[in-house]
Amino acid sequence: MPVTTIRRDAGLYGYERALARRGLWPVAGADEAGRGACAGPLVVGAVILPEGKRGQVPGLADSKLLTPLARERVYAQVVRRAVAWTAVVIPPQEVDRRGLHVSNILGMRRALARLPVSPSYVLTDGFPVPGLDVPGLAVWKGDRVAACIAAASVVAKVTRDRLMVELHERFPEYGFDVHKGYCTPEHQQALRRHGPCAEHRFSYVNVRGALVRDTEADDDEWVETA
């Protein structure tokens, strides 16, 4: 299907409209949150929006372009209006074991498979997801140009942010409620001071480096007090 002929000015709902005109509906979008973080889970959202006005979510946009308050408002609208939606949480231990990209692809497959309504077509953000039972298209910057992907990005981001706030209650020394596990200067400083915790991704260079420094500091302390 010639989806690539969609006009640049077709708007956020252009992909869904074009696919529906060709009898390819429902359309599911999938996107992840936490790919660039060095702590916390990777979360993948999948959403099917309804056709027509009900599927036009007020304020919908790429989650990264929305304020936290706006994301919460859009999230509430998405889950209320969606034909189907889901969020899959991949813990940092699985990201370490499988690798980030493989975990991302598996998360998208899981999220799409768990939708209670089977899509006829799938739009994903950035890269293709092989092994699906239905046709799909990887859309460059899809969370900015396709409504169902934008909705999935909001579901993933809000779900993950809430989880990171919960992790802050367990590990307040890292400030997860503020930076959400991303590699900010404040997070790096906390890593240097406290070393990594169980929710960090130990396959990441900065986390491994903090672990080595923490171990060396412990060894130095042991030598001095022996």
Secondary structure, 3 states (H helix, E strand, C coil): CCHHHCCCCCCCCHHHHHHHHCCCCCEEEEEEECCCCCECCEEEEEEECCCCHHHCCCCCCCHHHCCHHHHHHHHHHHHHHCCEEEEEEECHHHHHHHCHHHHHHHHHHHHHHHCCCCCCEEEEECCCCCCCCCCEEEECCHHHHCHHHHHHHHHHHHHHHHHHHHHHHHCHHHCHHHHCCCCCHHHHHHHHHHCCCCCECCCCHHHHHHHHHHHHHHHHHHHHHC
